[in-house]
């Protein structure tokens, strides 16, 4: 007879369950989308963990805690779902380029630094991450080591080298193809070798000189060949898109998530927002992931603090992006955001997903409850894991972040980590 799974009880000042809607309705305002849903916040709460999953959650005065049970008492804290950073690059650091890095580092060096970055993310409350492009398939070893409890870090989803055109964005990772048949062959090999999803570069990218960020790298038919075959084999497809032309091809080819989605014109400078395409994205249920890196200065500085001239220009650029992000939400596009993390000492970039959430709530015009959902329940749903993680609800895996204070009223509380639980075990 098997032993009953261990039970523990986490007692906190408040729980944010992230059980509000994950898909907006066309015509709602951002404020309506971001309103706190009934039952989404529970004060003076207890979360029961049974083995690896949440058994129950509710007000302390309605929860029965057996005598002698393990109780983790964390007064003055708020418990939220573990954060989900759905667009990271584990192997790269600031002021590096993929081209130089792939030339100067072997896989063992990249694996060691990626493991250090994984722990850094976990300690900041990220319990699930999706790596959106690396050289080869060495990250599968890190993914499996984390899953086996050998290496500290978030649950990791990997794609290996992104599929790109010859000389296209991140070509140095090894995923160059020139025809639909070559793309299908590479996709099948990656899936054979164990990747969790397929990443395709539908436009050029700013980190790869000589590519065109405003123009498509693949036709709609070529992208459809990749998507159809990946879906046949049970793998979702994420598409890097900066220009509107590439966005249109990717949406109509049936990709699952659009990464960045900056609506750039063919010159790669001005915004070319296409409301018809936005409505098509909403109708198809195509997720848009605003993977972005505001500067650390902008993220750390309180909103009331005056900005210098360079900071004002940087802020104006970000505010334009978030304006169109909010417009997409109001048209019904299921949307979330991620760090596009480039690791290191964080001199320039927003240091982690908690800081980015603070920036989005304070500077991006996104209500705090909605921002919290976007990095938990919405991101989980976009990754196909919404039935397992992303909410504090019975039956979900107990990936939990506990912070001192109340991030619903002050998002900066997300930086004050009191505890992290992964599959029910306290790891921080």
C-alpha positions, -999 to +999 in steps of 0.1 A: +000+000+000+014+034-010+020+060+016-003+090+014+013+121-002+027+146+024+004+175+033+015+209+043-003+241+049+010+276+039-006+304+059-003+339+044-018+373+047-033+372+012-035+350-019-038+363-054-052+333-073-049+346-109-082+330-117-095+360-136-101+358-174-071+349-195-086+360-229-100+395-233-133+402-250-134+425-280-147+459-269-136+457-233-114+485-220-081+476-204-094+487-170-124+463-174-100+435-185-078+441-155-105+443-128-101+419-099-124+389-105-147+375-079-128+352-055-094+361-071-081+376-039-084+359-005-074+376+027-059+358+057-056+326+036-043+291+038-031+270+009-031+232+014-004+214-006-009+177-011+023+162-026+031+182-057-003+198-061-026+223-045-053+205-025-074+235-013-072+272-009-094+294+012-098+318+042-081+305+073-113+305+093-128+280+068-098+257+065-093+228+089-057+222+097-052+188+114-033+187+147+004+180+141+003+190+105+032+208+089+023+245+088+045+272+071+034+305+087+043+335+066+025+365+081+023+398+063+029+381+029+010+376-003+011+343-022+008+343-060+014+317-087+050+311-096+060+335-124+062+323-160+089+339-182+079+327-216+107+342-236+143+340-224+177+332-238+196+312-211+230+312-227+237+349-235+247+378-214+247+416-218+269+432-244+273+399-262+261+389-296+249+354-306+274+354-335+304+361-313+292+338-285+287+309-308+322+314-322+340+316-288+321+292-265+316+255-267+284+238-255+298+229-220+307+265-213+272+276-224+256+249-203+274+260-171+265+297-175+229+287-184+227+267-152+238+298-132+211+319-149+185+292-142+192+295-104+191+333-107+156+331-123+143+307-097+155+328-068+135+358-083+103+337-083+103+324-119+091+287-117+086+281-154+106+295-183+107+290-221+140+294-239+134+309-273+166+301-290+200+286-284+228+268-303+222+231-307+203+211-281+226+214-250+198+231-231+179+198-230+204+185-205+197+215-183+159+211-187+162+174-177+186+181-148+161+207-134+132+182-138+152+155-120+161+178-091+198+178-098+200+215-108+181+245-092+160+264-117+126+269-132+107+242-152+123+247-186+109+245-221+134+245-250+134+248-288+171+245-297+182+265-327+155+287-342+145+280-378+158+309-399+167+318-435+203+317-446+220+347-430+187+354-411+181+363-375+202+342-352+217+322-381+247+315-359+226+291-337+226+266-366+190+266-379+194+280-414+170+267-441+160+280-476+130+259-486+098+245-471+112+210-474+144+220-456+124+237-429+102+206-424+133+184-422+150+206-395+117+207-376+114+170-376+150+165-365+146+189-336+114+171-325+131+138-328+159+151-306+134+162-279+126+199-281+094+211-265+084+235-292+095+250-326+108+285-329+109+302-363+122+336-372+095+352-394+113+385-397+148+398-392+160+409-358+180+438-344+206+416-328+217+401-361+233+427-384+223+426-420+187+413-415+156+433-422+134+437-392+105+451-412+103+423-439+093+387-438+120+360-439+096+333-450+064+332-471+031+323-456+033+289-474+068+282-460+056+290-425+025+269-429+047+239-438+066+243-405+035+248-385+015+220-400+042+195-395+050+206-359+014+205-350+011+170-365+039+159-341+023+176-311+046+206-308+035+243-307+052+270-328+065+304-317+073+330-343+097+359-338+081+389-355+089+426-356+074+437-388+037+437-397+043+418-429+059+389-411+032+390-384+005+386-411+023+356-426+028+340-392-008+345-381-023+331-413+001+301-411-013+292-377+015+299-353+006+296-316+025+326-302+038+358-318+070+369-300+075+407-298+049+417-325+060+453-328+039+462-359+068+478-377+065+490-413+087+476-441+115+501-434+116+488-398+111+522-382+075+534-379+045+516-365+021+501-391-007+488-369-032+467-388-066+466-370-079+440-394-049+417-387-054+424-350-090+412-352-078+381-371-053+373-344-081+376-318-104+354-338-077+327-343-067+328-306-031+337-315-012+348-284+010+379-286+040+379-263+055+413-257+091+402-251+109+434-243+137+448-222+132+483-208+163+496-191+169+489-154+169+526-147+134+530-160+122+499-142+138+508-108+129+545-108+095+553-092+070+568-116+071+602-098+108+606-104+118+630-132+136+615-162+166+628-181+165+635-218+178+601-229+155+584-205+125+604-218+133+592-254+136+556-242+103+559-222+085+575-252+095+544-273+083+520-247+050+539-242+043+537-279+048+500-278+025+496-248-001+518-264-005+494-293-002+465-269-032+479-250-051+485-283-046+448-292-060+438-259-091+459-264-096+442-298-095+408-281-059+396-287-048+372-258-016+389-247+011+386-221+047+398-217+082+383-210+117+396-205+136+383-236+161+378-208+198+385-215+217+377-184+246+392-166+251+420-141+220+438-152+237+472-158+213+480-186+184+456-189+154+450-167+169+424-143+141+398-142+104+392-147+094+407-114+110+440-124+094+439-158+060+434-142+066+464-120+075+484-151+044+472-170+021+481-141+037+515-134+047+527-169+028+505-194-007+513-184-016+477-175-037+473-142-017+453-116-041+423-114-039+420-152-001+423-152+001+396-126-022+373-146-002+379-178+030+365-161+011+336-145-022+322-159-021+339-193+015+329-200+007+293-188-023+291-211-002+303-241+024+276-234-003+249-233+002+244-195-028+263-183-044+231-169-013+225-148+002+258-136-004+295-134-032+296-109-036+291-072-064+266-075-071+230-064-055+204-087-028+228-101+009+220-095+020+239-064+044+263-081+041+293-058+058+326-050+054+343-017+064+379-013+064+403+017+037+430+013+009+431-012+018+433-049-018+438-059-017+473-043+021+478-047+038+458-075+072+466-060+065+440-034+073+414-061+110+421-054+108+411-018+107+373-020+099+354+011+096+319-003+094+300-036+077+266-039+082+242-069+059+212-072+051+216-035+087+218-022+101+249-007+132+258-027+138+294-015 
